[in-house]
């Protein structure tokens, strides 16, 4: 008998809670909705296919520029090889084919703004969850980052 009473008591409390939340001040409810919509939009723009960072336009490619690629290879050797191999997982992911799996603007932002990327971009967050150590910002200029992309393109053209 005691059990049944408890059950009814729970149902009553639950019903009261539901009624309160549904019958609450309409004005307050709609402003809550507005705020969450705005937040969703902000989140969406932060986590576009470009990711979070200075590159918010589509990086487009032409024919492969061999000089730029050679320049990018040098930057890669100096600033990235401690953590990345092209063909194998190391501290970070293998970077072969990265331009097939990610938007080039996203790759630029990952290079230029890794700290914010792993905090705010869902794909980068998932990578951090998998690789555990965060990617370091190597303070490349946009031109250097673009050169590294050219190296990736050349590498993929030669190796895929
Ligand atoms: C301190 C180690 C470290 C250095 C240095 C580093 N990275 Fe990373 N990188 C990582 C890790 C680890 C990840 C995976 C994301 C995470 O855990 O933060 C990553 C992720 C990436 C990704 C995304 C890969 C994918 O599969 O989407 C790219 C692109 C990348 N790095 C490029 C570079 C480039 C280019 C440089 C040199 C300018 C560089 N990284 C320097 C550790 C590093």
Backbone and ligand atoms as CSV (ligand in chain L), in Angstrom:
chain,resi,resn,atom,element,x,y,z
A,1,UNK,N,N,0.847,-1.214,0.000
A,1,UNK,CA,C,0.000,0.000,0.000
A,1,UNK,C,C,0.872,1.251,0.000
A,2,UNK,N,N,1.906,1.182,0.830
A,2,UNK,CA,C,2.800,2.333,0.921
A,2,UNK,C,C,3.431,2.635,-0.447
A,3,UNK,N,N,3.811,1.556,-1.138
A,3,UNK,CA,C,4.434,1.685,-2.459
A,3,UNK,C,C,3.529,2.437,-3.423
A,4,UNK,N,N,2.257,2.026,-3.434
A,4,UNK,CA,C,1.303,2.651,-4.360
A,4,UNK,C,C,1.173,4.146,-4.068
A,5,UNK,N,N,1.119,4.453,-2.765
A,5,UNK,CA,C,1.028,5.873,-2.405
A,5,UNK,C,C,2.196,6.667,-2.952
A,6,UNK,N,N,3.372,6.077,-2.784
A,6,UNK,CA,C,4.570,6.770,-3.277
A,6,UNK,C,C,4.476,7.018,-4.778
A,7,UNK,N,N,3.972,5.984,-5.455
A,7,UNK,CA,C,3.850,6.076,-6.908
A,7,UNK,C,C,2.927,7.225,-7.295
A,8,UNK,N,N,1.729,7.255,-6.596
A,8,UNK,CA,C,0.792,8.339,-6.902
A,8,UNK,C,C,1.411,9.696,-6.616
A,9,UNK,N,N,2.143,9.707,-5.501
A,9,UNK,CA,C,2.789,10.972,-5.121
A,9,UNK,C,C,3.721,11.426,-6.224
A,10,UNK,N,N,4.462,10.494,-6.756
A,10,UNK,CA,C,5.399,10.839,-7.824
A,10,UNK,C,C,4.664,11.363,-9.052
A,11,UNK,N,N,3.590,10.651,-9.412
A,11,UNK,CA,C,2.818,11.077,-10.586
A,11,UNK,C,C,2.292,12.489,-10.377
A,12,UNK,N,N,1.802,12.753,-9.161
A,12,UNK,CA,C,1.266,14.094,-8.879
A,12,UNK,C,C,2.353,15.154,-9.041
A,13,UNK,N,N,3.519,14.856,-8.463
A,13,UNK,CA,C,4.605,15.845,-8.551
A,13,UNK,C,C,5.006,16.048,-10.006
A,14,UNK,N,N,5.111,14.930,-10.736
A,14,UNK,CA,C,5.506,15.024,-12.136
A,14,UNK,C,C,4.488,15.857,-12.904
A,15,UNK,N,N,3.189,15.590,-12.658
A,15,UNK,CA,C,2.151,16.337,-13.365
A,15,UNK,C,C,2.262,17.822,-13.035
A,16,UNK,N,N,2.475,18.103,-11.754
A,16,UNK,CA,C,2.573,19.505,-11.350
A,16,UNK,C,C,3.742,20.167,-12.076
A,17,UNK,N,N,4.853,19.444,-12.164
A,17,UNK,CA,C,6.040,20.007,-12.827
A,17,UNK,C,C,5.757,20.289,-14.296
A,18,UNK,N,N,5.103,19.316,-14.935
A,18,UNK,CA,C,4.800,19.486,-16.359
A,18,UNK,C,C,3.893,20.699,-16.548
A,19,UNK,N,N,2.880,20.784,-15.663
A,19,UNK,CA,C,1.940,21.898,-15.807
A,19,UNK,C,C,2.660,23.225,-15.601
A,20,UNK,N,N,3.556,23.276,-14.620
A,20,UNK,CA,C,4.269,24.525,-14.366
A,20,UNK,C,C,5.096,24.896,-15.587
A,21,UNK,N,N,5.800,23.898,-16.135
A,21,UNK,CA,C,6.684,24.259,-17.232
A,21,UNK,C,C,5.896,24.640,-18.482
A,22,UNK,N,N,4.707,24.032,-18.660
A,22,UNK,CA,C,3.923,24.382,-19.847
A,22,UNK,C,C,3.174,25.675,-19.643
A,23,UNK,N,N,2.683,25.872,-18.391
A,23,UNK,CA,C,1.835,27.036,-18.156
A,23,UNK,C,C,2.636,28.249,-17.730
A,24,UNK,N,N,3.931,28.183,-17.806
A,24,UNK,CA,C,4.765,29.305,-17.370
A,24,UNK,C,C,4.505,30.557,-18.184
A,25,UNK,N,N,5.102,31.632,-17.768
A,25,UNK,CA,C,4.915,32.926,-18.420
A,25,UNK,C,C,5.267,32.816,-19.914
A,26,UNK,N,N,4.307,33.108,-20.747
A,26,UNK,CA,C,4.506,32.942,-22.196
A,26,UNK,C,C,5.645,33.797,-22.717
A,27,UNK,N,N,5.669,35.036,-22.221
A,27,UNK,CA,C,6.692,35.975,-22.703
A,27,UNK,C,C,8.081,35.430,-22.423
A,28,UNK,N,N,8.231,34.894,-21.216
A,28,UNK,CA,C,9.540,34.380,-20.830
A,28,UNK,C,C,9.926,33.194,-21.719
A,29,UNK,N,N,8.913,32.349,-21.974
A,29,UNK,CA,C,9.181,31.183,-22.805
A,29,UNK,C,C,9.671,31.574,-24.180
A,30,UNK,N,N,8.998,32.538,-24.786
A,30,UNK,CA,C,9.384,32.849,-26.159
A,30,UNK,C,C,10.746,33.528,-26.188
A,31,UNK,N,N,11.065,34.295,-25.123
A,31,UNK,CA,C,12.396,34.922,-25.163
A,31,UNK,C,C,13.478,33.853,-24.965
A,32,UNK,N,N,13.166,32.819,-24.170
A,32,UNK,CA,C,14.128,31.728,-24.011
A,32,UNK,C,C,14.383,31.074,-25.371
A,33,UNK,N,N,13.294,30.858,-26.101
A,33,UNK,CA,C,13.420,30.226,-27.409
A,33,UNK,C,C,14.275,31.076,-28.335
A,34,UNK,N,N,14.021,32.383,-28.292
A,34,UNK,CA,C,14.792,33.275,-29.167
A,34,UNK,C,C,16.287,33.177,-28.876
A,35,UNK,N,N,16.614,33.207,-27.575
A,35,UNK,CA,C,18.021,33.154,-27.206
A,35,UNK,C,C,18.660,31.877,-27.720
A,36,UNK,N,N,17.936,30.760,-27.559
A,36,UNK,CA,C,18.578,29.512,-27.969
A,36,UNK,C,C,18.710,29.466,-29.490
A,37,UNK,N,N,17.768,30.083,-30.210
A,37,UNK,CA,C,17.894,30.104,-31.673
A,37,UNK,C,C,19.137,30.896,-32.069
A,38,UNK,N,N,19.317,32.054,-31.408
A,38,UNK,CA,C,20.482,32.876,-31.724
A,38,UNK,C,C,21.761,32.095,-31.450
A,39,UNK,N,N,21.777,31.383,-30.302
A,39,UNK,CA,C,22.968,30.603,-29.976
A,39,UNK,C,C,23.238,29.532,-31.023
A,40,UNK,N,N,22.163,28.892,-31.460
A,40,UNK,CA,C,22.343,27.853,-32.473
A,40,UNK,C,C,22.961,28.422,-33.739
A,41,UNK,N,N,22.453,29.611,-34.129
A,41,UNK,CA,C,22.987,30.225,-35.349
A,41,UNK,C,C,24.459,30.550,-35.179
A,42,UNK,N,N,24.793,31.110,-33.990
A,42,UNK,CA,C,26.190,31.467,-33.752
A,42,UNK,C,C,27.055,30.214,-33.829
A,43,UNK,N,N,26.560,29.138,-33.213
A,43,UNK,CA,C,27.343,27.902,-33.221
A,43,UNK,C,C,27.515,27.411,-34.655
A,44,UNK,N,N,26.436,27.524,-35.408
A,44,UNK,CA,C,26.504,27.046,-36.780
A,44,UNK,C,C,27.555,27.812,-37.582
A,45,UNK,N,N,27.580,29.145,-37.420
A,45,UNK,CA,C,28.533,29.897,-38.237
A,45,UNK,C,C,29.959,29.641,-37.755
A,46,UNK,N,N,30.109,29.399,-36.438
A,46,UNK,CA,C,31.449,29.090,-35.924
A,46,UNK,C,C,31.944,27.743,-36.438
A,47,UNK,N,N,31.012,26.845,-36.661
A,47,UNK,CA,C,31.424,25.502,-37.020
A,47,UNK,C,C,31.059,25.195,-38.476
A,48,UNK,N,N,31.283,26.170,-39.336
A,48,UNK,CA,C,31.003,25.949,-40.750
A,48,UNK,C,C,32.037,24.976,-41.300
A,49,UNK,N,N,31.895,24.636,-42.565
A,49,UNK,CA,C,32.866,23.703,-43.155
A,49,UNK,C,C,34.259,24.333,-43.214
A,50,UNK,N,N,34.355,25.680,-43.045
A,50,UNK,CA,C,35.671,26.332,-43.018
A,50,UNK,C,C,36.320,26.197,-41.644
A,51,UNK,N,N,35.538,25.860,-40.624
A,51,UNK,CA,C,36.069,25.815,-39.276
A,51,UNK,C,C,36.171,27.211,-38.687
A,52,UNK,N,N,36.941,27.321,-37.601
A,52,UNK,CA,C,37.049,28.569,-36.855
A,52,UNK,C,C,38.425,29.166,-37.112
A,53,UNK,N,N,38.481,30.402,-37.574
A,53,UNK,CA,C,39.785,31.014,-37.798
A,53,UNK,C,C,39.734,32.089,-38.857
A,54,UNK,N,N,40.905,32.563,-39.266
A,54,UNK,CA,C,40.968,33.727,-40.156
A,54,UNK,C,C,40.487,33.439,-41.582
A,55,UNK,N,N,40.470,32.182,-41.990
A,55,UNK,CA,C,40.129,31.890,-43.386
A,55,UNK,C,C,38.636,31.602,-43.503
A,56,UNK,N,N,37.876,32.602,-43.886
A,56,UNK,CA,C,36.428,32.415,-43.981
A,56,UNK,C,C,35.953,32.559,-45.426
A,57,UNK,N,N,36.825,32.253,-46.360
A,57,UNK,CA,C,36.428,32.189,-47.763
A,57,UNK,C,C,36.899,30.841,-48.306
A,58,UNK,N,N,36.336,30.434,-49.417
A,58,UNK,CA,C,36.742,29.155,-49.997
A,58,UNK,C,C,38.127,29.299,-50.632
A,59,UNK,N,N,39.096,28.532,-50.165
A,59,UNK,CA,C,40.413,28.503,-50.795
A,59,UNK,C,C,40.271,27.659,-52.060
A,60,UNK,N,N,40.633,28.243,-53.195
A,60,UNK,CA,C,40.472,27.462,-54.432
A,60,UNK,C,C,41.835,27.126,-55.024
A,61,UNK,N,N,41.858,26.080,-55.802
A,61,UNK,CA,C,43.113,25.567,-56.341
A,61,UNK,C,C,43.159,25.685,-57.850
A,62,UNK,N,N,44.382,25.876,-58.341
A,62,UNK,CA,C,44.656,25.864,-59.770
A,62,UNK,C,C,45.571,24.670,-60.035
A,63,UNK,N,N,46.312,24.712,-61.122
A,63,UNK,CA,C,47.319,23.674,-61.345
A,63,UNK,C,C,48.340,23.714,-60.207
A,64,UNK,N,N,49.001,22.597,-59.949
A,64,UNK,CA,C,49.947,22.568,-58.822
A,64,UNK,C,C,51.176,23.429,-59.132
A,65,UNK,N,N,51.498,24.302,-58.186
A,65,UNK,CA,C,52.646,25.205,-58.317
A,65,UNK,C,C,53.838,24.532,-57.622
A,66,UNK,N,N,54.790,24.013,-58.414
A,66,UNK,CA,C,55.888,23.206,-57.850
A,66,UNK,C,C,56.773,24.021,-56.907
A,67,UNK,N,N,57.014,25.303,-57.222
A,67,UNK,CA,C,57.854,26.131,-56.343
A,67,UNK,C,C,57.188,26.334,-54.990
A,68,UNK,N,N,55.907,26.662,-55.045
A,68,UNK,CA,C,55.155,26.874,-53.809
A,68,UNK,C,C,55.129,25.578,-52.982
A,69,UNK,N,N,54.989,24.444,-53.670
A,69,UNK,CA,C,54.965,23.152,-52.979
A,69,UNK,C,C,56.311,22.879,-52.296
A,70,UNK,N,N,57.423,23.232,-52.979
A,70,UNK,CA,C,58.760,23.011,-52.411
A,70,UNK,C,C,58.937,23.876,-51.166
A,71,UNK,N,N,58.460,25.102,-51.272
A,71,UNK,CA,C,58.471,26.020,-50.141
A,71,UNK,C,C,57.651,25.435,-48.971
A,72,UNK,N,N,56.490,24.905,-49.290
A,72,UNK,CA,C,55.613,24.301,-48.276
A,72,UNK,C,C,56.250,23.072,-47.644
A,73,UNK,N,N,56.986,22.304,-48.439
A,73,UNK,CA,C,57.636,21.112,-47.901
A,73,UNK,C,C,58.668,21.502,-46.850
A,74,UNK,N,N,59.382,22.614,-47.130
A,74,UNK,CA,C,60.376,23.101,-46.168
A,74,UNK,C,C,59.717,23.497,-44.846
A,75,UNK,N,N,58.627,24.251,-44.963
A,75,UNK,CA,C,57.900,24.664,-43.759
A,75,UNK,C,C,57.433,23.423,-43.011
A,76,UNK,N,N,56.889,22.460,-43.742
A,76,UNK,CA,C,56.371,21.240,-43.129
A,76,UNK,C,C,57.480,20.499,-42.374
A,77,UNK,N,N,58.656,20.385,-43.022
A,77,UNK,CA,C,59.770,19.681,-42.395
A,77,UNK,C,C,60.178,20.365,-41.092
A,78,UNK,N,N,60.210,21.695,-41.125
A,78,UNK,CA,C,60.663,22.420,-39.934
A,78,UNK,C,C,59.620,22.481,-38.827
A,79,UNK,N,N,58.356,22.645,-39.191
A,79,UNK,CA,C,57.351,23.000,-38.182
A,79,UNK,C,C,56.331,21.913,-37.885
A,80,UNK,N,N,56.275,20.901,-38.694
A,80,UNK,CA,C,55.178,19.947,-38.538
A,80,UNK,C,C,55.650,18.511,-38.323
A,81,UNK,N,N,56.864,18.206,-38.825
A,81,UNK,CA,C,57.278,16.798,-38.827
A,81,UNK,C,C,57.505,16.221,-37.444
A,82,UNK,N,N,57.697,17.093,-36.440
A,82,UNK,CA,C,57.832,16.579,-35.080
A,82,UNK,C,C,56.576,15.795,-34.699
A,83,UNK,N,N,55.457,16.175,-35.246
A,83,UNK,CA,C,54.194,15.522,-34.872
A,83,UNK,C,C,53.482,14.803,-36.011
A,84,UNK,N,N,53.818,15.121,-37.240
A,84,UNK,CA,C,53.088,14.511,-38.365
A,84,UNK,C,C,54.010,13.800,-39.332
A,85,UNK,N,N,53.580,12.623,-39.752
A,85,UNK,CA,C,54.166,11.975,-40.925
A,85,UNK,C,C,53.085,12.019,-41.986
A,86,UNK,N,N,53.496,12.078,-43.235
A,86,UNK,CA,C,52.477,12.125,-44.280
A,86,UNK,C,C,51.711,10.808,-44.347
A,87,UNK,N,N,52.456,9.674,-44.232
A,87,UNK,CA,C,51.837,8.388,-44.564
A,87,UNK,C,C,51.443,7.546,-43.360
A,88,UNK,N,N,51.730,8.031,-42.139
A,88,UNK,CA,C,51.435,7.210,-40.950
A,88,UNK,C,C,50.973,8.089,-39.817
A,89,UNK,N,N,50.156,7.536,-38.987
A,89,UNK,CA,C,49.790,8.212,-37.746
A,89,UNK,C,C,51.047,8.408,-36.901
A,90,UNK,N,N,51.192,9.586,-36.312
A,90,UNK,CA,C,52.321,9.854,-35.413
A,90,UNK,C,C,51.697,10.482,-34.174
A,91,UNK,N,N,52.195,11.631,-33.686
A,91,UNK,CA,C,51.487,12.317,-32.587
A,91,UNK,C,C,50.117,12.771,-33.101
A,92,UNK,N,N,50.109,13.249,-34.333
A,92,UNK,CA,C,48.854,13.646,-34.995
A,92,UNK,C,C,48.557,12.701,-36.157
A,93,UNK,N,N,47.452,12.951,-36.854
A,93,UNK,CA,C,47.047,12.059,-37.951
A,93,UNK,C,C,48.017,12.098,-39.138
A,94,UNK,N,N,48.054,11.003,-39.913
A,94,UNK,CA,C,48.738,11.014,-41.207
A,94,UNK,C,C,48.046,12.058,-42.069
A,95,UNK,N,N,48.835,12.798,-42.848
A,95,UNK,CA,C,48.209,13.895,-43.583
A,95,UNK,C,C,48.017,13.601,-45.071
A,96,UNK,N,N,48.365,12.387,-45.480
A,96,UNK,CA,C,48.075,12.021,-46.868
A,96,UNK,C,C,46.552,12.089,-47.079
A,97,UNK,N,N,46.161,12.726,-48.182
A,97,UNK,CA,C,44.730,12.779,-48.515
A,97,UNK,C,C,43.902,13.696,-47.642
A,98,UNK,N,N,44.562,14.529,-46.798
A,98,UNK,CA,C,43.772,15.369,-45.884
A,98,UNK,C,C,42.872,16.333,-46.667
A,99,UNK,N,N,43.313,16.719,-47.866
A,99,UNK,CA,C,42.493,17.654,-48.661
A,99,UNK,C,C,41.315,16.950,-49.336
A,100,UNK,N,N,41.331,15.627,-49.321
A,100,UNK,CA,C,40.148,14.907,-49.801
A,100,UNK,C,C,39.106,14.791,-48.692
A,101,UNK,N,N,39.585,14.715,-47.443
A,101,UNK,CA,C,38.604,14.534,-46.368
A,101,UNK,C,C,38.170,15.845,-45.728
A,102,UNK,N,N,38.912,16.931,-45.942
A,102,UNK,CA,C,38.541,18.215,-45.332
A,102,UNK,C,C,38.518,19.324,-46.381
A,103,UNK,N,N,37.727,20.345,-46.071
A,103,UNK,CA,C,37.740,21.550,-46.897
A,103,UNK,C,C,39.112,22.232,-46.752
A,104,UNK,N,N,39.714,22.708,-47.849
A,104,UNK,CA,C,41.038,23.355,-47.738
A,104,UNK,C,C,41.038,24.550,-46.786
A,105,UNK,N,N,39.938,25.291,-46.726
A,105,UNK,CA,C,39.868,26.432,-45.798
A,105,UNK,C,C,39.906,25.919,-44.356
A,106,UNK,N,N,39.267,24.790,-44.114
A,106,UNK,CA,C,39.297,24.162,-42.774
A,106,UNK,C,C,40.727,23.775,-42.423
A,107,UNK,N,N,41.466,23.210,-43.391
A,107,UNK,CA,C,42.855,22.803,-43.134
A,107,UNK,C,C,43.697,24.032,-42.800
A,108,UNK,N,N,43.491,25.131,-43.550
A,108,UNK,CA,C,44.221,26.379,-43.260
A,108,UNK,C,C,43.936,26.833,-41.825
A,109,UNK,N,N,42.661,26.810,-41.427
A,109,UNK,CA,C,42.320,27.256,-40.069
A,109,UNK,C,C,42.872,26.314,-39.005
A,110,UNK,N,N,42.928,25.033,-39.313
A,110,UNK,CA,C,43.507,24.074,-38.359
A,110,UNK,C,C,44.989,24.404,-38.155
A,111,UNK,N,N,45.662,24.828,-39.226
A,111,UNK,CA,C,47.085,25.170,-39.116
A,111,UNK,C,C,47.260,26.515,-38.396
A,112,UNK,N,N,46.393,27.485,-38.722
A,112,UNK,CA,C,46.587,28.851,-38.217
A,112,UNK,C,C,45.953,29.075,-36.842
A,113,UNK,N,N,44.977,28.256,-36.495
A,113,UNK,CA,C,44.192,28.530,-35.289
A,113,UNK,C,C,43.799,27.245,-34.556
A,114,UNK,N,N,44.801,26.352,-34.312
A,114,UNK,CA,C,44.435,25.031,-33.773
A,114,UNK,C,C,43.776,25.085,-32.395
A,115,UNK,N,N,44.152,26.069,-31.578
A,115,UNK,CA,C,43.615,26.105,-30.210
A,115,UNK,C,C,42.094,26.263,-30.218
A,116,UNK,N,N,41.612,27.244,-31.004
A,116,UNK,CA,C,40.163,27.469,-31.086
A,116,UNK,C,C,39.493,26.327,-31.832
A,117,UNK,N,N,40.174,25.804,-32.841
A,117,UNK,CA,C,39.570,24.722,-33.623
A,117,UNK,C,C,39.233,23.535,-32.728
A,118,UNK,N,N,40.177,23.126,-31.874
A,118,UNK,CA,C,39.900,21.936,-31.059
A,118,UNK,C,C,38.900,22.229,-29.936
A,119,UNK,N,N,38.639,23.522,-29.696
A,119,UNK,CA,C,37.616,23.844,-28.699
A,119,UNK,C,C,36.229,23.965,-29.328
A,120,UNK,N,N,36.173,24.461,-30.574
A,120,UNK,CA,C,34.869,24.851,-31.121
A,120,UNK,C,C,34.430,24.081,-32.349
A,121,UNK,N,N,35.348,23.597,-33.149
A,121,UNK,CA,C,34.944,22.910,-34.373
A,121,UNK,C,C,34.694,21.424,-34.070
A,122,UNK,N,N,33.531,20.906,-34.427
A,122,UNK,CA,C,33.206,19.525,-34.052
A,122,UNK,C,C,34.193,18.483,-34.594
A,123,UNK,N,N,34.661,18.673,-35.824
A,123,UNK,CA,C,35.596,17.699,-36.402
A,123,UNK,C,C,36.924,17.743,-35.664
A,124,UNK,N,N,37.421,18.960,-35.403
A,124,UNK,CA,C,38.697,19.104,-34.697
A,124,UNK,C,C,38.576,18.597,-33.257
A,125,UNK,N,N,37.427,18.845,-32.641
A,125,UNK,CA,C,37.189,18.333,-31.281
A,125,UNK,C,C,37.282,16.819,-31.264
A,126,UNK,N,N,36.672,16.188,-32.271
A,126,UNK,CA,C,36.691,14.728,-32.341
A,126,UNK,C,C,38.119,14.227,-32.538
A,127,UNK,N,N,38.918,14.969,-33.316
A,127,UNK,CA,C,40.312,14.569,-33.512
A,127,UNK,C,C,41.073,14.641,-32.194
A,128,UNK,N,N,40.853,15.724,-31.452
A,128,UNK,CA,C,41.529,15.870,-30.161
A,128,UNK,C,C,41.131,14.723,-29.223
A,129,UNK,N,N,39.857,14.363,-29.260
A,129,UNK,CA,C,39.390,13.258,-28.414
A,129,UNK,C,C,40.099,11.957,-28.795
A,130,UNK,N,N,40.430,11.833,-30.075
A,130,UNK,CA,C,41.097,10.608,-30.516
A,130,UNK,C,C,42.607,10.654,-30.264
A,131,UNK,N,N,43.217,11.816,-30.531
A,131,UNK,CA,C,44.691,11.900,-30.458
A,131,UNK,C,C,45.200,12.395,-29.107
A,132,UNK,N,N,44.277,12.941,-28.324
A,132,UNK,CA,C,44.512,13.349,-26.933
A,132,UNK,C,C,45.444,14.540,-26.745
A,133,UNK,N,N,46.582,14.615,-27.449
A,133,UNK,CA,C,47.407,15.812,-27.256
A,133,UNK,C,C,46.978,16.867,-28.268
A,134,UNK,N,N,46.851,18.110,-27.831
A,134,UNK,CA,C,46.378,19.146,-28.752
A,134,UNK,C,C,47.456,19.560,-29.740
A,135,UNK,N,N,47.031,19.900,-30.963
A,135,UNK,CA,C,47.975,20.400,-31.963
A,135,UNK,C,C,48.499,21.761,-31.525
A,136,UNK,N,N,49.805,21.979,-31.711
A,136,UNK,CA,C,50.418,23.238,-31.307
A,136,UNK,C,C,50.303,24.267,-32.431
A,137,UNK,N,N,50.069,25.506,-32.053
A,137,UNK,CA,C,50.090,26.586,-33.040
A,137,UNK,C,C,51.539,26.889,-33.392
A,138,UNK,N,N,51.906,26.725,-34.653
A,138,UNK,CA,C,53.286,26.917,-35.086
A,138,UNK,C,C,53.520,28.323,-35.626
A,139,UNK,N,N,52.529,29.185,-35.460
A,139,UNK,CA,C,52.629,30.593,-35.868
A,139,UNK,C,C,53.045,30.789,-37.326
A,140,UNK,N,N,52.457,30.012,-38.195
A,140,UNK,CA,C,52.715,30.208,-39.617
A,140,UNK,C,C,51.978,31.456,-40.099
A,141,UNK,N,N,52.512,32.084,-41.142
A,141,UNK,CA,C,51.750,33.133,-41.818
A,141,UNK,C,C,50.735,32.438,-42.728
A,142,UNK,N,N,49.762,33.196,-43.200
A,142,UNK,CA,C,48.791,32.618,-44.140
A,142,UNK,C,C,49.491,32.074,-45.377
A,143,UNK,N,N,50.512,32.813,-45.838
A,143,UNK,CA,C,51.246,32.394,-47.049
A,143,UNK,C,C,51.945,31.050,-46.803
A,144,UNK,N,N,52.542,30.908,-45.617
A,144,UNK,CA,C,53.210,29.636,-45.305
A,144,UNK,C,C,52.200,28.486,-45.224
A,145,UNK,N,N,51.062,28.771,-44.610
A,145,UNK,CA,C,50.036,27.725,-44.497
A,145,UNK,C,C,49.548,27.326,-45.895
A,146,UNK,N,N,49.379,28.324,-46.745
A,146,UNK,CA,C,48.927,28.034,-48.117
A,146,UNK,C,C,49.993,27.201,-48.855
A,147,UNK,N,N,51.270,27.518,-48.607
A,147,UNK,CA,C,52.356,26.758,-49.241
A,147,UNK,C,C,52.323,25.299,-48.773
A,148,UNK,N,N,52.049,25.081,-47.484
A,148,UNK,CA,C,51.959,23.715,-46.963
A,148,UNK,C,C,50.824,22.959,-47.672
A,149,UNK,N,N,49.721,23.652,-47.926
A,149,UNK,CA,C,48.621,23.010,-48.665
A,149,UNK,C,C,49.078,22.585,-50.059
A,150,UNK,N,N,49.911,23.423,-50.671
A,150,UNK,CA,C,50.398,23.087,-52.016
A,150,UNK,C,C,51.284,21.836,-51.948
A,151,UNK,N,N,52.069,21.761,-50.872
A,151,UNK,CA,C,52.880,20.557,-50.657
A,151,UNK,C,C,51.983,19.324,-50.501
A,152,UNK,N,N,50.900,19.458,-49.734
A,152,UNK,CA,C,49.959,18.330,-49.577
A,152,UNK,C,C,49.394,17.916,-50.945
A,153,UNK,N,N,49.056,18.908,-51.762
A,153,UNK,CA,C,48.478,18.594,-53.085
A,153,UNK,C,C,49.485,17.834,-53.923
A,154,UNK,N,N,50.736,18.318,-53.882
A,154,UNK,CA,C,51.770,17.676,-54.695
A,154,UNK,C,C,52.023,16.259,-54.176
A,155,UNK,N,N,52.089,16.148,-52.849
A,155,UNK,CA,C,52.317,14.832,-52.240
A,155,UNK,C,C,51.225,13.854,-52.687
A,156,UNK,N,N,49.976,14.310,-52.626
A,156,UNK,CA,C,48.858,13.436,-53.009
A,156,UNK,C,C,48.906,13.094,-54.496
A,157,UNK,N,N,49.256,14.081,-55.318
A,157,UNK,CA,C,49.328,13.819,-56.757
A,157,UNK,C,C,50.414,12.777,-57.041
A,158,UNK,N,N,51.523,12.844,-56.296
A,158,UNK,CA,C,52.637,11.918,-56.524
A,158,UNK,C,C,52.417,10.553,-55.872
A,159,UNK,N,N,51.613,10.496,-54.831
A,159,UNK,CA,C,51.547,9.270,-54.036
A,159,UNK,C,C,50.197,8.569,-53.986
A,160,UNK,N,N,49.185,9.138,-54.617
A,160,UNK,CA,C,47.884,8.476,-54.483
A,160,UNK,C,C,47.486,7.808,-55.775
L,1,LIG,C1,C,52.712,19.290,-31.152
L,1,LIG,C2,C,52.339,18.390,-32.211
L,1,LIG,C3,C,51.832,18.989,-33.514
L,1,LIG,C4,C,52.459,19.901,-34.347
L,1,LIG,C5,C,53.795,20.607,-34.153
L,1,LIG,C6,C,51.587,20.041,-35.487
L,1,LIG,N1,N,50.474,19.254,-35.342
L,1,LIG,FE1,FE,48.912,19.078,-36.640
L,1,LIG,N2,N,47.942,17.910,-35.351
L,1,LIG,C7,C,48.443,17.422,-34.170
L,1,LIG,C8,C,47.426,16.628,-33.509
L,1,LIG,C9,C,47.620,15.899,-32.192
L,1,LIG,C10,C,46.304,16.673,-34.339
L,1,LIG,C11,C,44.921,16.056,-34.067
L,1,LIG,C12,C,44.046,17.115,-33.416
L,1,LIG,C13,C,44.438,17.369,-31.978
L,1,LIG,O1,O,44.629,16.408,-31.220
L,1,LIG,O2,O,44.595,18.565,-31.620
L,1,LIG,C14,C,46.653,17.483,-35.502
L,1,LIG,C15,C,45.805,17.716,-36.563
L,1,LIG,C16,C,46.200,18.304,-37.752
L,1,LIG,C17,C,45.391,18.402,-38.947
L,1,LIG,C18,C,44.003,17.815,-39.143
L,1,LIG,C19,C,44.197,16.416,-39.705
L,1,LIG,C20,C,42.926,15.747,-40.127
L,1,LIG,O3,O,42.952,14.524,-40.289
L,1,LIG,O4,O,41.923,16.426,-40.301
L,1,LIG,C21,C,46.126,19.051,-39.881
L,1,LIG,C22,C,45.728,19.394,-41.299
L,1,LIG,C23,C,47.402,19.367,-39.269
L,1,LIG,N3,N,47.406,18.903,-37.976
L,1,LIG,C24,C,48.414,20.019,-39.914
L,1,LIG,C25,C,49.580,20.440,-39.290
L,1,LIG,C26,C,50.599,21.256,-39.921
L,1,LIG,C27,C,50.567,21.703,-41.372
L,1,LIG,C28,C,51.556,21.513,-38.985
L,1,LIG,C29,C,52.774,22.370,-39.124
L,1,LIG,C30,C,52.566,23.748,-39.424
L,1,LIG,C31,C,51.149,20.830,-37.756
L,1,LIG,N4,N,49.956,20.194,-37.974
L,1,LIG,C32,C,51.862,20.836,-36.568
L,1,LIG,C33,C,49.695,17.661,-33.661
L,1,LIG,C34,C,50.595,18.584,-34.152
